[in-house]
C-alpha cells in the first residue's frame, strides 16, 4: 500500500501544473554516442524561474541532440538553443488543459486505489489460508478489521494527495 502511494506521488510529479519543474524532462531520452540516456545524465536541468527550464549539457556537442529529443518527446514544449544552453519556456495552461490534467490526476489516484484494494485482497486471502491451517476465527476477524482500517487510511491519503494536486493544477 505504501508503494502505491509512492508510485502515485511519482506519477503526479509528471502531471505539470503550469510551473517549470526539472522532473518534467525525466522521460526524455537523448541519443548519446549511440545509446539512449536520460537528459539528466548528460546535462544539468534547472528551473531559474517558474516559467523556464534551462538544460546545460556537459558537452556542447549535445545541444542539438537534447533539443531534438525534447521536441520528439511530445511534451508540448519548444526548446530554444542559444549556443550554450537549451532554454524551454513553459506556456501557461488554458482552462481546458487544466481540466484535462485534473482528470489525469484523478485517474492516477484511481490506479493507486486499485493497487491498495489489490493489496487488501491479497492480505485477506492470506488470512483465509491461515484460517484453514488453524488460525482462530477471532484472530482472523481482528486481522481483517486491521487490514480494512489500513485500506481506509491509505485510500484517504490518496484522496488528499489527488485533491492537493488538483488545487495546484487549477490555481493560476
C-alpha positions in Angstrom: 0.0 0.0 0.0 2.9 2.3 0.7 4.4 1.5 -2.7 1.0 2.5 -4.3 1.3 5.9 -2.5 4.9 6.4 -3.6 4.1 5.4 -7.2 1.1 7.9 -7.2 3.4 10.7 -6.0 5.9 9.9 -8.7 3.2 9.9 -11.4 1.7 13.1 -10.2 5.0 14.9 -10.5 4.8 14.1 -14.2 1.5 16.0 -14.4 2.6 19.5 -14.8 0.8 22.3 -13.0 1.9 25.2 -15.2 5.2 25.7 -13.3 8.5 24.6 -14.7 9.9 21.6 -12.9 13.1 19.8 -13.9 11.4 16.4 -13.4 9.2 17.3 -16.5 12.1 16.1 -18.6 12.7 12.8 -16.7 11.1 10.8 -19.5 13.2 12.4 -22.3 15.9 10.2 -23.7 18.9 11.6 -25.7 21.0 9.8 -28.2 24.4 9.9 -26.5 27.0 8.3 -28.8 24.7 5.5 -29.9 22.9 4.8 -26.7 19.7 6.4 -25.2 20.4 8.2 -22.0 18.0 10.3 -19.8 18.6 14.0 -20.2 19.7 14.4 -16.5 22.6 12.1 -17.2 24.0 14.2 -20.0 23.1 17.7 -18.8 22.2 19.8 -15.8 18.5 20.6 -15.7 17.4 23.7 -13.7 14.4 25.9 -13.3 15.6 29.5 -12.9 12.1 30.8 -12.7 8.5 29.3 -12.6 8.1 29.6 -16.4 11.5 28.5 -17.6 13.6 25.3 -17.8 17.3 25.5 -18.6 19.2 22.5 -19.8 23.0 22.9 -19.7 24.8 20.0 -21.4 28.1 18.8 -20.1 29.3 18.7 -23.7 28.5 21.5 -26.2 28.1 18.9 -28.9 25.0 17.6 -27.1 23.0 20.9 -27.5 21.2 19.8 -30.8 20.5 16.2 -29.8 19.0 17.4 -26.5 16.8 20.0 -28.2 15.7 17.3 -30.8 14.9 14.8 -28.0 12.8 17.3 -26.2 10.9 18.1 -29.4 10.4 14.4 -30.2 9.2 13.6 -26.7 5.7 15.2 -27.4 5.7 17.1 -24.2 4.3 20.2 -25.9 7.5 22.1 -25.2 9.5 24.2 -27.7 13.2 24.2 -26.8 15.4 27.1 -27.9 19.2 26.7 -28.3 21.2 29.8 -27.7 24.6 28.1 -28.3 25.4 27.5 -24.6 22.2 26.1 -23.1 18.8 24.9 -24.2 16.0 27.1 -22.8 12.5 25.9 -22.6 9.7 28.4 -21.9 6.7 26.7 -20.3 3.4 28.0 -21.7 0.6 29.0 -19.4 -2.1 26.4 -19.1 -5.5 27.0 -20.6 -8.7 26.3 -18.6 -9.4 23.3 -20.9 -5.9 21.9 -20.4 -6.1 22.4 -16.6 -9.3 20.3 -16.6 -7.6 17.6 -18.7 -4.7 17.5 -16.3 -7.1 17.4 -13.3 -8.8 14.3 -14.9 -5.4 12.7 -15.4 -4.5 13.3 -11.7 -7.9 11.7 -10.7 -7.1 8.7 -13.0 -3.7 8.2 -11.3 -5.5 8.4 -7.9 -7.9 5.6 -9.1 -4.9 3.5 -10.2 -3.4 3.9 -6.7 -6.7 2.9 -5.1 -6.9 -0.2 -7.2 -3.4 -1.2 -6.1 -4.4 -0.6 -2.5 -7.5 -2.8 -2.9 -5.4 -5.5 -4.6 -3.1 -5.5 -1.6 -6.1 -5.8 0.7 -7.4 -8.7 -1.3 -4.0 -10.5 -1.1 -3.8 -9.9 2.6 -7.3 -11.2 3.2 -6.6 -14.3 1.0 -3.5 -14.9 3.2 -5.6 -14.7 6.3 -8.2 -17.2 4.9 -5.4 -19.6 4.1 -4.0 -19.2 7.6 -7.5 -19.8 9.0 -7.8 -23.1 7.1 -4.4 -24.1 8.6 -5.7 -23.5 12.1 -5.7 -19.7 12.8 -8.6 -19.0 15.3 -11.6 -17.3 13.8 -11.4 -14.3 16.2 -7.8 -13.6 15.3 -8.8 -13.8 11.6 -11.6 -11.3 12.1 -9.4 -8.9 14.0 -6.7 -9.1 11.3 -9.3 -8.5 8.6 -10.5 -5.4 10.5 -6.9 -4.1 10.8 -6.4 -4.6 7.1 -9.7 -2.7 6.3 -8.6 0.1 8.6 -5.2 0.3 6.8 -7.0 0.3 3.5 -9.3 3.1 4.5 -6.4 5.1 5.8 -4.4 4.7 2.6 -7.4 5.5 0.4 -8.0 8.7 2.4 -4.3 9.6 1.9 -4.7 9.0 -1.9 -7.7 11.3 -1.9 -5.8 14.0 -0.1 -2.8 13.8 -2.4 -5.0 14.0 -5.5 -7.0 16.9 -4.1 -3.8 18.8 -3.4 -2.6 18.2 -6.9 -5.9 19.3 -8.4 -5.7 22.6 -6.3 -2.2 23.0 -7.6 -3.3 22.5 -11.2 -6.4 24.7 -11.0 -4.6 27.7 -9.4 -3.4 30.3 -11.9 
